[in-house]
Amino acid sequence: MLPTTKEDVDFEVQAALAWHDDDVNATIATLLEDIRHLRCQLALAEAATSRGMTRGWKPAFERK
C-alpha cells in the first residue's frame, strides 16, 4: 500500500528512523539495500512471467 498523505509519509520516515535509533546513514543504507534487492526480484519476475499471463503488462524499473 502506498502512502497517500503527507502525514502517512512522515510517519513512515519516523518509523524507519526509529528502527535505526535515529541513525540517518543506517536508515538510508538499509533503504538502498532494499531497493537493490527489490530490483533483483523484479528482474527475476520479469524473466519468469509470460506476456500472456500479464495481458501485456510489463514491469518497469523506474517510476512513471
Summary of the structure (lengths in Angstrom):
residues: 64
radius of gyration: 15.8
end to end distance: 16.9
largest distance: 46.1
contacts: 110
relative contact order: 0.08
helix: 67%
strand: 0%
